[in-house]
Amino acid sequence: MKQVIISVVLALAGLSLATAQETGPSTQPESNFDYEPIRAGDQYIRMGLGAGIPLFNMTPDGIESETNLNLGGTGSIGYSRYLNSKIAVGGEITFAFNTTIGGNMFFYLPLTFKSTYEFVYRRFHFPVSLGAGFAFQTHNANYYFGPMLKPELGAYWKYSPDWSFGMTAAWSLVPQWYTDSEYNRTGNFLDINAGFRYHF
């Protein structure tokens, strides 16, 4: 009886060793470590300050190079969210002012919806944006509220996953359209800003 028990135990031990050799060690799943600089759902808040350069006015009679405005200042704050690795949508509020040659102040406050296509090269990001919306304008006791358009180019350096720093150049088209088209004007301004983006 003892010999039968020993024979069964030895057979079971040999069978388990053969099975272990056939199956071999378990393999680990492969990991993917591809770096994505931008992912769908990423967001950022942008702030910038800079100069507003009056370029010219478009009128019913053509282009007027004399704007009667001096160099001014601009500032902006905006929010954007990426729909995929290239395209972001959001909004922006800007304040801008220019003094006149008569010592008065021209002030406008654009509120725009903004879409952006972003090129990436290593740690450098190059957003190309188009903003469209409305601008509240005031000069002395005169007020105006109307549409505006703002194409923009930017260059940012990604300092860390949370912060990037850079500059933007925007062309602001700020019209004033009236019932009497003789008084229509579209101001053209070049805004040069330095700023940062906080990514989250």
VOMAR-175492 format. One record per atom (N, C-alpha, C): residue number from 0; residue in one letter; atom name; x, y, z. Coordinates in Angstrom, 2 decimals, padded with zeros to 5 digits, m for minus. Atoms other than C-alpha are relative to their C-alpha. Example, Ala and Ser with C-alpha at 12.3 -4.5 7.8 and 13.67 -1.06 7.14 Angstrom:
2
  num  residuo  atomo        x        y        z
    0        A      N   000.89  m001.19   000.00
    0        A     CA   012.30  m004.50   007.80
    0        A      C   000.90   001.20   000.00
    1        S      N  m000.82  m001.19  m000.06
    1        S     CA   013.67  m001.06   007.14
    1        S      C  m000.77   001.09   000.73
//
This chain:
200
  num  residuo  atomo        x        y        z
    0        M      N   000.83  m001.20   000.00
    0        M     CA   000.00   000.00   000.00
    0        M      C   000.87   001.25   000.00
    1        K      N  m000.90  m001.15  m000.05
    1        K     CA   002.85   002.32   000.86
    1        K      C   000.59   000.28  m001.37
    2        Q      N  m000.60  m000.19   001.31
    2        Q     CA   004.39   001.74  m002.55
    2        Q      C  m000.98   000.65  m000.97
    3        V      N   001.03  m000.60   000.88
    3        V     CA   001.11   002.66  m004.28
    3        V      C  m000.12   001.49   000.29
    4        I      N   000.14  m001.40  m000.39
    4        I     CA   000.82   005.93  m002.31
    4        I      C   001.21   000.81  m000.48
    5        I      N  m001.22  m000.70   000.43
    5        I     CA   004.46   006.86  m003.01
    5        I      C   000.01   000.15  m001.51
    6        S      N   000.03  m000.07   001.47
    6        S     CA   004.02   006.07  m006.70
    6        S      C  m000.96   001.07  m000.49
    7        V      N   000.99  m001.03   000.39
    7        V     CA   000.89   008.26  m006.94
    7        V      C   000.55   001.39   000.27
    8        V      N  m000.56  m001.32  m000.35
    8        V     CA   002.62   011.18  m005.15
    8        V      C   001.08   000.40  m000.97
    9        L      N  m001.07  m000.29   000.94
    9        L     CA   005.68   010.94  m007.41
    9        L      C  m000.55   000.31  m001.40
   10        A      N   000.61  m000.25   001.31
   10        A     CA   003.49   010.81  m010.52
   10        A      C  m000.64   001.38  m000.06
   11        L      N   000.62  m001.34  m000.05
   11        L     CA   001.53   013.89  m009.44
   11        L      C   001.06   001.10   000.01
   12        A      N  m001.08  m000.99  m000.04
   12        A     CA   004.77   015.77  m008.67
   12        A      C   000.63   000.16  m001.37
   13        G      N  m000.57  m000.09   001.36
   13        G     CA   006.21   014.89  m012.08
   13        G      C  m000.93   000.68  m000.98
   14        L      N   000.98  m000.65   000.88
   14        L     CA   003.01   015.95  m013.82
   14        L      C  m000.05   001.50   000.22
   15        S      N   000.02  m001.44  m000.29
   15        S     CA   002.98   019.35  m012.06
   15        S      C   001.26   000.68  m000.51
   16        L      N  m001.24  m000.58   000.53
   16        L     CA   006.65   019.93  m013.01
   16        L      C  m000.05   000.11  m001.51
   17        A      N   000.11  m000.04   001.47
   17        A     CA   005.95   019.12  m016.66
   17        A      C  m000.94   001.11  m000.44
   18        T      N   000.96  m001.07   000.34
   18        T     CA   002.96   021.45  m016.73
   18        T      C   000.62   001.38   000.19
   19        A      N  m000.65  m001.29  m000.28
   19        A     CA   004.99   024.28  m015.17
   19        A      C   001.01   000.33  m001.08
   20        Q      N  m000.99  m000.25   001.05
   20        Q     CA   007.72   023.83  m017.81
   20        Q      C  m000.67   000.36  m001.32
   21        E      N   000.69  m000.29   001.26
   21        E     CA   005.21   023.90  m020.66
   21        E      C  m000.55   001.42  m000.02
   22        T      N   000.61  m001.33  m000.02
   22        T     CA   003.44   027.05  m019.57
   22        T      C   001.06   001.09   000.05
   23        G      N  m001.06  m001.00  m000.07
   23        G     CA   006.65   028.97  m018.76
   23        G      C  m000.41   001.20   000.82
   24        P      N   000.30  m001.21  m000.80
   24        P     CA   006.84   032.35  m017.05
   24        P      C  m001.05   000.85  m000.70
   25        S      N   001.04  m000.89   000.57
   25        S     CA   003.91   034.75  m017.54
   25        S      C   000.65   001.26  m000.55
   26        T      N  m000.56  m001.21   000.63
   26        T     CA   004.60   037.72  m019.83
   26        T      C  m000.81   001.22   000.42
   27        Q      N   000.65  m001.25  m000.38
   27        Q     CA   003.83   041.33  m018.84
   27        Q      C  m000.53   000.70  m001.25
   28        P      N   000.50  m000.74   001.17
   28        P     CA   001.65   043.45  m021.17
   28        P      C   000.92   001.17  m000.35
   29        E      N  m000.85  m001.09   000.44
   29        E     CA   003.53   045.99  m023.24
   29        E      C  m000.62   001.34   000.38
   30        S      N   000.46  m001.33  m000.38
   30        S     CA   003.30   049.59  m022.06
   30        S      C   000.33   000.99  m001.10
   31        N      N  m000.19  m001.03   001.02
   31        N     CA   002.92   052.58  m024.35
   31        N      C   000.32   001.31   000.70
   32        F      N  m000.43  m001.22  m000.66
   32        F     CA   004.86   055.66  m023.24
   32        F      C   000.08   001.18  m000.98
   33        D      N   000.00  m001.10   000.96
   33        D     CA   004.12   057.91  m026.24
   33        D      C  m000.44   001.29   000.69
   34        Y      N   000.32  m001.29  m000.62
   34        Y     CA   004.16   061.56  m025.10
   34        Y      C  m000.93   000.80  m000.91
   35        E      N   000.94  m000.83   000.75
   35        E     CA   001.21   063.69  m026.18
   35        E      C   000.02   001.40   000.60
   36        P      N  m000.07  m001.35  m000.58
   36        P     CA   001.82   067.44  m025.71
   36        P      C  m001.38   000.61   000.25
   37        I      N   001.36  m000.49  m000.18
   37        I     CA  m001.91   068.15  m026.09
   37        I      C  m000.95  m001.18  m000.13
   38        R      N   001.01   001.05   000.07
   38        R     CA  m004.84   065.84  m025.38
   38        R      C  m001.38   000.62   000.02
   39        A      N   001.38  m000.47  m000.03
   39        A     CA  m008.56   066.25  m025.90
   39        A      C  m000.44   000.18   001.44
   40        G      N   000.45  m000.30  m001.36
   40        G     CA  m010.04   067.88  m022.81
   40        G      C   000.96   000.88   000.78
   41        D      N  m000.92  m000.93  m000.66
   41        D     CA  m006.91   069.83  m021.84
   41        D      C  m000.56   001.42  m000.09
   42        Q      N   000.51  m001.37  m000.06
   42        Q     CA  m007.67   073.43  m020.86
   42        Q      C   001.12   000.95   000.40
   43        Y      N  m000.95  m001.01  m000.49
   43        Y     CA  m005.82   076.67  m020.25
   43        Y      C  m000.68   001.35   000.17
   44        I      N   000.38  m001.40  m000.19
   44        I     CA  m006.31   080.19  m018.99
   44        I      C   001.16   000.85  m000.48
   45        R      N  m001.04  m000.84   000.59
   45        R     CA  m004.41   082.88  m020.86
   45        R      C  m000.15   001.44   000.46
   46        M      N   000.00  m001.43  m000.33
   46        M     CA  m003.44   086.39  m019.75
   46        M      C   001.13   000.67  m000.76
   47        G      N  m001.03  m000.72   000.73
   47        G     CA  m001.52   089.05  m021.67
   47        G      C  m000.15   001.50   000.16
   48        L      N  m000.04  m001.46  m000.04
   48        L     CA  m000.51   092.71  m021.59
   48        L      C   000.93   000.47  m001.10
   49        G      N  m000.88  m000.49   001.05
   49        G     CA   000.97   094.85  m024.32
   49        G      C  m000.43   001.34  m000.54
   50        A      N   000.23  m001.29   000.65
   50        A     CA   000.68   097.71  m026.76
   50        A      C  m001.01  m000.15  m001.12
   51        G      N   000.96  m000.06   001.09
   51        G     CA  m002.11   098.67  m029.15
   51        G      C   000.40   001.09  m000.99
   52        I      N  m000.49  m000.94   001.00
   52        I     CA  m000.89   100.30  m032.37
   52        I      C  m001.10   000.31  m001.00
   53        P      N   001.00  m000.34   001.01
   53        P     CA  m003.47   102.20  m034.45
   53        P      C   000.63   000.04  m001.39
   54        L      N  m000.58   000.10   001.34
   54        L     CA  m002.82   101.39  m038.12
   54        L      C  m000.67   000.94  m001.00
   55        F      N   000.74  m000.82   000.96
   55        F     CA  m005.52   102.95  m040.29
   55        F      C  m001.49  m000.23   000.20
   56        N      N   001.46   000.14   000.00
   56        N     CA  m009.27   103.43  m040.72
   56        N      C  m000.47  m000.28  m001.42
   57        M      N   000.66   000.23   001.29
   57        M     CA  m011.37   102.02  m043.56
   57        M      C  m001.31   000.79   000.00
   58        T      N   001.17  m000.86   000.12
   58        T     CA  m014.05   104.48  m044.71
   58        T      C  m000.66  m000.23  m001.36
   59        P      N   000.64   000.12   001.32
   59        P     CA  m016.55   104.68  m047.59
   59        P      C   000.85   000.60  m001.12
   60        D      N  m000.84  m000.64   001.01
   60        D     CA  m013.97   106.85  m049.39
   60        D      C   001.36  m000.68  m000.17
   61        G      N  m001.28   000.70   000.10
   61        G     CA  m011.10   104.39  m048.90
   61        G      C   000.70  m000.09   001.34
   62        I      N  m000.79   000.18  m001.22
   62        I     CA  m008.30   103.99  m046.38
   62        I      C   000.56   001.34   000.46
   63        E      N  m000.57  m001.20  m000.62
   63        E     CA  m007.37   106.83  m044.03
   63        E      C   001.16  m000.42   000.89
   64        S      N  m001.17   000.36  m000.80
   64        S     CA  m003.84   106.45  m042.70
   64        S      C   000.12   000.85   001.26
   65        E      N  m000.04  m000.89  m001.17
   65        E     CA  m004.32   109.34  m040.25
   65        E      C  m001.16  m000.37   000.93
   66        T      N   001.04   000.46  m000.92
   66        T     CA  m006.20   107.85  m037.29
   66        T      C  m000.30   000.99   001.12
   67        N      N   000.11  m000.95  m001.11
   67        N     CA  m005.72   110.75  m034.85
   67        N      C   000.10  m000.69   001.37
   68        L      N  m000.18   000.75  m001.24
   68        L     CA  m004.85   108.12  m032.22
   68        L      C   001.48  m000.25   000.25
   69        N      N  m001.38   000.30  m000.39
   69        N     CA  m001.60   107.60  m030.32
   69        N      C   000.13  m001.47   000.40
   70        L      N  m000.26   001.34  m000.49
   70        L     CA   000.02   104.36  m029.19
   70        L      C  m000.74  m000.22   001.31
   71        G      N   000.78   000.28  m001.20
   71        G     CA  m002.14   102.70  m026.56
   71        G      C   000.42  m001.29   000.67
   72        G      N  m000.27   001.22  m000.74
   72        G     CA  m002.30   099.70  m024.27
   72        G      C  m001.13  m000.99  m000.13
   73        T      N   001.00   001.05   000.04
   73        T     CA  m004.13   096.37  m024.29
   73        T      C   000.28  m001.02   001.10
   74        G      N  m000.12   001.11  m000.93
   74        G     CA  m004.76   093.54  m021.87
   74        G      C  m001.13  m000.97  m000.28
   75        S      N   001.02   000.99   000.30
   75        S     CA  m006.68   090.30  m022.19
   75        S      C   000.08  m001.17   000.97
   76        I      N   000.07   001.24  m000.77
   76        I     CA  m007.81   087.24  m020.28
   76        I      C  m000.98  m000.91  m000.72
   77        G      N   000.85   000.92   000.74
   77        G     CA  m009.27   084.14  m021.88
   77        G      C   000.10  m001.42   000.51
   78        Y      N   000.05   001.42  m000.37
   78        Y     CA  m010.16   080.49  m021.46
   78        Y      C  m000.22  m000.81  m001.27
   79        S      N   000.19   000.88   001.14
   79        S     CA  m009.87   077.66  m024.01
   79        S      C   000.07  m001.46   000.43
   80        R      N   000.00   001.45  m000.24
   80        R     CA  m010.49   073.91  m024.11
   80        R      C   000.26  m000.71  m001.33
   81        Y      N  m000.36   000.73   001.22
   81        Y     CA  m008.98   071.47  m026.62
   81        Y      C  m001.05  m001.06  m000.32
   82        L      N   000.91   001.04   000.47
   82        L     CA  m011.39   069.38  m028.67
   82        L      C   000.76  m001.25  m000.42
   83        N      N  m000.89   001.10   000.34
   83        N     CA  m008.50   067.21  m029.87
   83        N      C   001.44   000.49   000.19
   84        S      N  m001.40  m000.36  m000.23
   84        S     CA  m004.69   067.43  m030.08
   84        S      C   000.43   001.27  m000.73
   85        K      N  m000.37  m001.19   000.78
   85        K     CA  m004.79   070.51  m032.36
   85        K      C  m000.97   001.17   000.18
   86        I      N   001.03  m001.04   000.07
   86        I     CA  m008.06   072.47  m032.06
   86        I      C  m000.56   000.29   001.38
   87        A      N   000.57  m000.44  m001.27
   87        A     CA  m009.27   074.50  m029.09
   87        A      C  m001.05   001.08  m000.27
   88        V      N   001.02  m001.05   000.08
   88        V     CA  m012.32   076.70  m028.57
   88        V      C  m000.14   000.63   001.38
   89        G      N   000.17  m000.69  m001.27
   89        G     CA  m013.03   079.28  m025.90
   89        G      C  m000.48   001.42  m000.19
   90        G      N   000.43  m001.39   000.05
   90        G     CA  m013.65   082.92  m025.16
   90        G      C   001.06   000.90   000.61
   91        E      N  m001.00  m000.96  m000.47
   91        E     CA  m011.71   086.07  m024.39
   91        E      C  m000.64   001.37   000.20
   92        I      N   000.39  m001.40  m000.22
   92        I     CA  m012.28   089.52  m022.95
   92        I      C   001.27   000.84  m000.04
   93        T      N  m001.15  m000.88   000.19
   93        T     CA  m009.92   092.34  m023.92
   93        T      C  m000.38   001.42   000.38
   94        F      N   000.21  m001.44  m000.17
   94        F     CA  m009.58   095.92  m022.78
   94        F      C   001.14   000.71  m000.73
   95        A      N  m001.01  m000.73   000.79
   95        A     CA  m007.78   098.45  m024.96
   95        A      C  m000.33   001.49   000.03
   96        F      N   000.21  m001.44   000.00
   96        F     CA  m007.29   102.20  m025.00
   96        F      C   001.08   000.67  m000.83
   97        N      N  m000.93  m000.87   000.72
   97        N     CA  m005.62   104.88  m027.11
   97        N      C  m000.37   001.44   000.30
   98        T      N   000.27  m001.42  m000.14
   98        T     CA  m005.25   108.57  m026.42
   98        T      C  m000.08   000.64  m001.40
   99        T      N   000.13  m000.70   001.26
   99        T     CA  m006.22   111.00  m029.16
   99        T      C   000.97   001.18  m000.03
  100        I      N  m000.92  m001.14   000.09
  100        I     CA  m004.14   113.91  m030.47
  100        I      C  m000.56   001.21   000.75
  101        G      N   000.60  m001.08  m000.79
  101        G     CA  m006.61   116.16  m028.62
  101        G      C   000.05  m000.24   001.48
  102        G      N  m000.12   000.28  m001.43
  102        G     CA  m005.81   114.53  m025.29
  102        G      C  m001.17  m000.76   000.58
  103        N      N   001.12   000.80  m000.48
  103        N     CA  m009.03   112.50  m025.07
  103        N      C   000.36  m001.49  m000.01
  104        M      N  m000.25   001.43  m000.10
  104        M     CA  m009.38   108.74  m024.61
  104        M      C  m001.01  m000.77  m000.83
  105        F      N   000.85   000.96   000.70
  105        F     CA  m010.73   106.13  m027.01
  105        F      C   000.20  m001.35   000.68
  106        F      N  m000.06   001.26  m000.74
  106        F     CA  m011.58   102.92  m025.14
  106        F      C  m000.93  m001.00  m000.66
  107        Y      N   000.91   001.04   000.49
  107        Y     CA  m012.95   099.64  m026.44
  107        Y      C   000.23  m001.31   000.76
  108        L      N   000.02   001.22  m000.79
  108        L     CA  m013.83   096.37  m024.72
  108        L      C  m000.59  m001.13  m000.84
  109        P      N   000.51   001.11   000.81
  109        P     CA  m014.10   093.34  m027.06
  109        P      C  m000.30  m001.26   000.84
  110        L      N   000.35   001.31  m000.55
  110        L     CA  m015.85   090.12  m026.00
  110        L      C  m000.09  m000.94  m001.19
  111        T      N  m000.07   000.82   001.21
  111        T     CA  m015.00   087.35  m028.46
  111        T      C  m000.06  m001.49   000.32
  112        F      N  m000.11   001.46   000.05
  112        F     CA  m015.55   083.66  m029.13
  112        F      C   001.25  m000.29  m000.81
  113        K      N  m001.32   000.21   000.60
  113        K     CA  m012.17   082.21  m030.08
  113        K      C   000.21  m001.47  m000.37
  114        S      N  m000.40   001.35   000.42
  114        S     CA  m011.14   079.15  m032.10
  114        S      C   001.48   000.02  m000.35
  115        T      N  m001.46   000.04   000.13
  115        T     CA  m007.49   078.05  m032.23
  115        T      C   000.44  m001.33  m000.61
  116        Y      N  m000.70   001.18   000.51
  116        Y     CA  m005.39   075.64  m034.28
  116        Y      C   001.45   000.14   000.46
  117        E      N  m001.32  m000.13  m000.65
  117        E     CA  m002.10   074.88  m032.52
  117        E      C   001.04  m000.95  m000.63
  118        F      N  m001.14   000.77   000.48
  118        F     CA   001.18   073.76  m034.08
  118        F      C   000.97  m000.21   001.16
  119        V      N  m000.92   000.32  m001.10
  119        V     CA   003.68   072.05  m031.74
  119        V      C   001.31  m000.50  m000.56
  120        Y      N  m001.34   000.50   000.30
  120        Y     CA   007.43   071.61  m032.10
  120        Y      C   000.77  m000.09   001.31
  121        R      N  m000.65   000.25  m001.28
  121        R     CA   009.01   070.05  m029.02
  121        R      C  m000.71   000.80   001.10
  122        R      N   000.63  m000.76  m001.09
  122        R     CA   008.38   072.55  m026.20
  122        R      C  m000.55   001.35  m000.47
  123        F      N   000.51  m001.25   000.57
  123        F     CA   007.30   075.37  m028.53
  123        F      C  m001.39  m000.24  m000.60
  124        H      N   001.37   000.07   000.50
  124        H     CA   003.62   075.95  m029.28
  124        H      C  m000.31   001.27  m000.79
  125        F      N   000.31  m001.12   000.88
  125        F     CA   002.36   078.17  m032.11
  125        F      C  m001.50   000.01  m000.30
  126        P      N   001.43  m000.06   000.23
  126        P     CA  m001.37   078.92  m031.80
  126        P      C  m000.36   001.03  m001.08
  127        V      N   000.58  m000.89   001.02
  127        V     CA  m003.21   080.44  m034.79
  127        V      C  m001.49   000.09   000.31
  128        S      N   001.36  m000.15  m000.52
  128        S     CA  m006.54   081.89  m033.65
  128        S      C  m000.81   001.00  m000.82
  129        L      N   000.94  m000.96   000.57
  129        L     CA  m009.59   083.70  m034.92
  129        L      C  m001.06   000.28   001.04
  130        G      N   001.02  m000.41  m000.96
  130        G     CA  m011.78   085.65  m032.52
  130        G      C  m001.06   000.84  m000.69
  131        A      N   001.11  m000.76   000.56
  131        A     CA  m015.20   087.02  m033.43
  131        A      C  m001.00   000.27   001.12
  132        G      N   000.95  m000.33  m001.05
  132        G     CA  m017.66   088.85  m031.24
  132        G      C  m000.47   001.43  m000.10
  133        F      N   000.51  m001.36  m000.07
  133        F     CA  m018.70   092.30  m030.12
  133        F      C   000.92   000.86   000.86
  134        A      N  m000.85  m000.93  m000.74
  134        A     CA  m016.96   095.40  m028.79
  134        A      C  m000.82   001.21   000.43
  135        F      N   000.57  m001.24  m000.52
  135        F     CA  m018.22   098.20  m026.57
  135        F      C   001.06   001.08  m000.15
  136        Q      N  m000.95  m001.07   000.27
  136        Q     CA  m016.56   101.48  m027.60
  136        Q      C  m000.51   001.32   000.60
  137        T      N   000.37  m001.32  m000.52
  137        T     CA  m016.51   104.92  m026.00
  137        T      C   001.10   001.02  m000.32
  138        H      N  m000.92  m001.12   000.24
  138        H     CA  m014.92   108.26  m026.87
  138        H      C  m000.73   001.28   000.41
  139        N      N   000.69  m001.14  m000.60
  139        N     CA  m015.83   111.35  m024.86
  139        N      C  m001.38  m000.46   000.46
  140        A      N   001.36   000.39  m000.40
  140        A     CA  m019.64   111.14  m024.47
  140        A      C  m000.65  m000.88  m001.05
  141        N      N   000.54   000.83   001.06
  141        N     CA  m020.09   108.94  m027.56
  141        N      C   000.23  m001.48   000.32
  142        Y      N  m000.06   001.42  m000.28
  142        Y     CA  m020.84   105.23  m027.18
  142        Y      C  m000.43  m000.79  m001.23
  143        Y      N   000.37   000.85   001.13
  143        Y     CA  m021.04   102.42  m029.69
  143        Y      C   000.19  m001.45   000.39
  144        F      N  m000.10   001.43  m000.24
  144        F     CA  m021.65   098.67  m029.52
  144        F      C  m000.21  m000.71  m001.33
  145        G      N   000.10   000.65   001.30
  145        G     CA  m020.97   096.54  m032.59
  145        G      C   000.92  m001.20  m000.12
  146        P      N  m000.81   001.20   000.20
  146        P     CA  m019.25   093.47  m034.07
  146        P      C   001.49   000.32  m000.14
  147        M      N  m001.45  m000.15   000.22
  147        M     CA  m015.50   092.93  m034.29
  147        M      C   000.59  m001.34  m000.40
  148        L      N  m000.72   001.19   000.45
  148        L     CA  m012.99   090.45  m035.71
  148        L      C   001.46   000.12   000.43
  149        K      N  m001.36  m000.07  m000.54
  149        K     CA  m009.58   089.50  m034.33
  149        K      C   000.80  m001.27  m000.34
  150        P      N  m000.95   001.09   000.26
  150        P     CA  m007.15   087.10  m036.08
  150        P      C   001.28   000.20   000.81
  151        E      N  m001.14  m000.10  m000.92
  151        E     CA  m004.10   086.27  m033.96
  151        E      C   001.00  m001.13  m000.24
  152        L      N  m001.09   000.98   000.05
  152        L     CA  m000.71   084.50  m034.11
  152        L      C   000.74   000.05   001.33
  153        G      N  m000.72   000.03  m001.27
  153        G     CA   001.21   083.36  m031.05
  153        G      C   001.17  m000.96  m000.02
  154        A      N  m001.13   000.90  m000.19
  154        A     CA   004.42   081.67  m029.94
  154        A      C   000.23  m000.14   001.50
  155        Y      N  m000.16   000.26  m001.42
  155        Y     CA   004.75   080.03  m026.50
  155        Y      C   001.04  m001.09   000.24
  156        W      N  m000.95   001.01  m000.44
  156        W     CA   007.47   078.08  m024.73
  156        W      C  m000.58  m000.69   001.23
  157        K      N   000.58   000.78  m001.10
  157        K     CA   006.23   075.29  m022.45
  157        K      C   001.04  m000.17   001.09
  158        Y      N  m000.97   000.04  m001.10
  158        Y     CA   008.17   075.92  m019.25
  158        Y      C  m000.17  m001.26   000.84
  159        S      N   000.32   001.18  m000.81
  159        S     CA   006.42   073.10  m017.37
  159        S      C  m001.35  m000.51  m000.48
  160        P      N   001.33   000.45   000.41
  160        P     CA   003.28   070.97  m017.75
  160        P      C  m001.12   000.99   000.32
  161        D      N   001.05  m000.93  m000.42
  161        D     CA   001.33   073.76  m016.02
  161        D      C   000.13   001.40  m000.62
  162        W      N  m000.22  m001.39   000.40
  162        W     CA   002.89   076.97  m017.41
  162        W      C   000.71   000.10  m001.35
  163        S      N  m000.72  m000.35   001.21
  163        S     CA   003.90   078.39  m020.77
  163        S      C   000.01   001.53  m000.13
  164        F      N  m000.20  m001.44   000.12
  164        F     CA   005.17   081.88  m021.64
  164        F      C   000.29   000.34  m001.45
  165        G      N  m000.23  m000.36   001.39
  165        G     CA   005.20   083.76  m024.92
  165        G      C  m000.58   001.33  m000.38
  166        M      N   000.49  m001.26   000.55
  166        M     CA   003.93   086.52  m027.16
  166        M      C  m001.05  m000.28  m001.07
  167        T      N   001.00   000.09   001.05
  167        T     CA   001.01   087.14  m029.50
  167        T      C  m000.04   001.31  m000.78
  168        A      N   000.25  m001.16   000.85
  168        A     CA   000.30   089.51  m032.38
  168        A      C  m001.40  m000.16  m000.57
  169        A      N   001.40   000.08   000.43
  169        A     CA  m003.36   090.24  m033.14
  169        A      C  m000.36   001.23  m000.83
  170        W      N   000.52  m001.07   000.85
  170        W     CA  m005.05   092.31  m035.84
  170        W      C  m001.46   000.21   000.38
  171        S      N   001.37  m000.28  m000.43
  171        S     CA  m008.19   093.90  m034.38
  171        S      C  m000.69   000.92  m000.99
  172        L      N   000.84  m000.81   000.88
  172        L     CA  m010.86   095.16  m036.77
  172        L      C  m001.23   000.42   000.80
  173        V      N   001.04  m000.53  m000.88
  173        V     CA  m013.25   097.41  m034.84
  173        V      C  m000.86   000.98  m000.79
  174        P      N   000.81  m000.89   000.84
  174        P     CA  m016.06   098.83  m037.00
  174        P      C  m000.98   000.87   000.79
  175        Q      N   001.13  m000.83  m000.44
  175        Q     CA  m018.56   101.62  m036.39
  175        Q      C  m000.85   000.24  m001.24
  176        W      N   000.90  m000.10   001.15
  176        W     CA  m021.48   101.32  m038.83
  176        W      C  m001.27   000.72   000.41
  177        Y      N   001.16  m000.84  m000.31
  177        Y     CA  m024.31   103.86  m038.94
  177        Y      C  m001.02  m000.08  m001.14
  178        T      N   001.05  m000.05   001.02
  178        T     CA  m027.58   104.35  m040.80
  178        T      C   000.46   000.82  m001.18
  179        D      N  m000.61  m000.82   001.05
  179        D     CA  m025.88   107.10  m042.75
  179        D      C   001.42  m000.53  m000.23
  180        S      N  m001.28   000.68   000.23
  180        S     CA  m022.97   105.16  m044.30
  180        S      C   001.17   000.96  m000.16
  181        E      N  m001.08  m000.97   000.13
  181        E     CA  m021.01   108.38  m044.77
  181        E      C   000.88   000.03   001.25
  182        Y      N  m000.74  m000.05  m001.27
  182        Y     CA  m019.98   108.11  m041.10
  182        Y      C   000.62  m001.34   000.39
  183        N      N  m000.55   001.32  m000.34
  183        N     CA  m018.95   104.45  m041.21
  183        N      C   001.53   000.03   000.07
  184        R      N  m001.43   000.14  m000.19
  184        R     CA  m015.47   103.65  m039.95
  184        R      C   000.31  m001.40   000.50
  185        T      N  m000.50   001.26  m000.57
  185        T     CA  m013.53   100.43  m039.31
  185        T      C   001.44   000.23   000.42
  186        G      N  m001.35  m000.18  m000.52
  186        G     CA  m010.53   100.87  m037.07
  186        G      C   000.80  m001.28  m000.10
  187        N      N  m000.91   001.14   000.10
  187        N     CA  m007.55   098.58  m037.63
  187        N      C   001.15   000.23   000.98
  188        F      N  m001.01  m000.12  m001.05
  188        F     CA  m005.23   097.99  m034.67
  188        F      C   000.87  m001.26   000.02
  189        L      N  m000.92   001.11  m000.19
  189        L     CA  m002.16   095.80  m034.20
  189        L      C   000.33  m000.08   001.49
  190        D      N  m000.24   000.20  m001.42
  190        D     CA  m001.96   094.40  m030.67
  190        D      C   001.18  m000.96   000.18
  191        I      N  m001.16   000.84  m000.32
  191        I     CA   001.42   093.05  m029.48
  191        I      C   000.00  m000.23   001.51
  192        N      N   000.11   000.32  m001.42
  192        N     CA   001.14   091.23  m026.15
  192        N      C   001.03  m001.04   000.43
  193        A      N  m000.79   001.04  m000.66
  193        A     CA   003.41   089.28  m023.83
  193        A      C  m000.86  m000.58   001.11
  194        G      N   000.86   000.57  m001.02
  194        G     CA   001.76   086.83  m021.50
  194        G      C   000.34  m001.43   000.34
  195        F      N  m000.20   001.38  m000.42
  195        F     CA   001.38   083.36  m020.05
  195        F      C  m001.31  m000.77  m000.14
  196        R      N   001.15   000.89   000.00
  196        R     CA  m000.93   080.38  m020.18
  196        R      C   000.16  m001.00   001.17
  197        Y      N   000.02   001.00  m001.07
  197        Y     CA  m001.87   078.19  m017.20
  197        Y      C  m000.80  m001.19  m000.50
  198        H      N   000.62   001.20   000.56
  198        H     CA  m002.65   074.64  m018.34
  198        H      C  m000.50  m000.91   001.12
  199        F      N   000.55   000.95  m000.99
  199        F     CA  m004.86   072.20  m016.45
  199        F      C  m000.91  m001.00  m000.67
//
